[in-house]
Amino acid sequence: FLTVGGNGVMMTSANGLNWTERNIPLLTSVARGADGYVAVGYNGTVLTSAEGNSWTLRPSGTPLHLYSVAFGNGTFAAAGQIILSSTNGLDWNVRDSGANYDFETVAYVNGVFMTVGANGAIKVSTNGVAWSSRSSGTTATLYGIAYGNGTFVLTGAGATIRTSADGMNWIPRTSGTVQDINGVTYGN
């Protein structure tokens, strides 16, 4: 198990019960790929590890903050103040400047990478290389992405929830709260 959090905290556990803190600064997200883990963070930080215990700093090619990383279809995609991708976690390429948006999260959902962020921004990619914009129909900052049971779900600031059957046409939903909704997941 591997988790990252505020103030650069990274913790690992072999059994989910006993945890060891690893001191690696300013990390925001971690993903597991075919050959190991990739963690990303502020100032373009990218770290890789085969087993989650020892980590190697990798050049990302950017000093911009990375807030999220995902793995799918043999590719890592990282998003934040910029969008990067890598097929091996070691060599990274700038794929999109972010168009002056901060992308809060990236996920591999229903066969595509999707990243969301400030001003309701959505970008999608089938391969992590070419990214195209989509309209969410909102200017709220979006924080969460999930897909399950034939439905895409976005969550965000000001109690934003939007759903879509195709990932292109979004319907606003009532959340029953006024609080920001920072994440969403699907299970069972």
Solvent accessible surface area in square Angstrom, and as a share of the most:
residue,aa,sasa,rsa
1,F,145,0.60
2,L,28,0.14
3,T,62,0.36
4,V,31,0.18
5,G,32,0.31
6,G,59,0.56
7,N,152,0.78
8,G,5,0.05
9,V,51,0.29
10,M,0,0.00
11,M,58,0.26
12,T,9,0.05
13,S,9,0.06
14,A,112,0.87
15,N,77,0.39
16,G,27,0.26
17,L,147,0.73
18,N,108,0.55
19,W,102,0.36
20,T,69,0.40
21,E,95,0.43
22,R,67,0.25
23,N,136,0.70
24,I,31,0.16
25,P,95,0.60
26,L,81,0.40
27,L,5,0.02
28,T,48,0.28
29,S,18,0.11
30,V,39,0.23
31,A,15,0.11
32,R,138,0.50
33,G,8,0.08
34,A,86,0.67
35,D,135,0.70
36,G,6,0.06
37,Y,40,0.15
38,V,3,0.01
39,A,0,0.00
40,V,0,0.00
41,G,0,0.00
42,Y,81,0.31
43,N,88,0.45
44,G,5,0.05
45,T,27,0.16
46,V,0,0.00
47,L,11,0.06
48,T,12,0.07
49,S,9,0.06
50,A,74,0.58
51,E,91,0.41
52,G,3,0.03
53,N,80,0.41
54,S,79,0.51
55,W,39,0.14
56,T,65,0.38
57,L,123,0.61
58,R,70,0.25
59,P,109,0.69
60,S,7,0.05
61,G,71,0.68
62,T,17,0.10
63,P,104,0.65
64,L,71,0.35
65,H,44,0.20
66,L,0,0.00
67,Y,45,0.17
68,S,9,0.06
69,V,9,0.05
70,A,11,0.08
71,F,56,0.23
72,G,6,0.05
73,N,110,0.57
74,G,42,0.40
75,T,13,0.08
76,F,10,0.04
77,A,0,0.00
78,A,0,0.00
79,A,0,0.00
80,G,0,0.00
81,Q,54,0.24
82,I,14,0.07
83,I,0,0.00
84,L,0,0.00
85,S,1,0.01
86,S,4,0.03
87,T,108,0.63
88,N,71,0.37
89,G,0,0.00
90,L,71,0.35
91,D,92,0.48
92,W,23,0.08
93,N,74,0.38
94,V,77,0.45
95,R,78,0.28
96,D,23,0.12
97,S,82,0.53
98,G,0,0.00
99,A,51,0.39
100,N,161,0.82
101,Y,71,0.27
102,D,50,0.26
103,F,0,0.00
104,E,53,0.24
105,T,27,0.16
106,V,7,0.04
107,A,20,0.16
108,Y,70,0.27
109,V,14,0.08
110,N,90,0.46
111,G,43,0.41
112,V,27,0.16
113,F,0,0.00
114,M,0,0.00
115,T,0,0.00
116,V,0,0.00
117,G,0,0.00
118,A,24,0.19
119,N,89,0.46
120,G,4,0.04
121,A,12,0.10
122,I,2,0.01
123,K,21,0.09
124,V,9,0.05
125,S,4,0.02
126,T,93,0.54
127,N,71,0.36
128,G,0,0.00
129,V,66,0.38
130,A,69,0.54
131,W,30,0.11
132,S,62,0.40
133,S,81,0.52
134,R,68,0.25
135,S,85,0.55
136,S,4,0.02
137,G,59,0.56
138,T,30,0.17
139,T,114,0.66
140,A,25,0.20
141,T,32,0.19
142,L,0,0.00
143,Y,57,0.22
144,G,3,0.03
145,I,15,0.08
146,A,9,0.07
147,Y,65,0.25
148,G,10,0.09
149,N,131,0.67
150,G,41,0.39
151,T,48,0.28
152,F,8,0.03
153,V,32,0.19
154,L,0,0.00
155,T,4,0.02
156,G,0,0.00
157,A,25,0.19
158,G,56,0.54
159,A,12,0.09
160,T,19,0.11
161,I,40,0.20
162,R,26,0.10
163,T,18,0.10
164,S,3,0.02
165,A,88,0.68
166,D,62,0.32
167,G,0,0.00
168,M,105,0.47
169,N,105,0.54
170,W,25,0.09
171,I,87,0.44
172,P,86,0.54
173,R,120,0.44
174,T,134,0.78
175,S,37,0.24
176,G,76,0.73
177,T,56,0.32
178,V,126,0.73
179,Q,119,0.53
180,D,72,0.37
181,I,37,0.19
182,N,108,0.56
183,G,45,0.44
184,V,50,0.29
185,T,122,0.71
186,Y,117,0.45
187,G,57,0.54
188,N,193,0.99
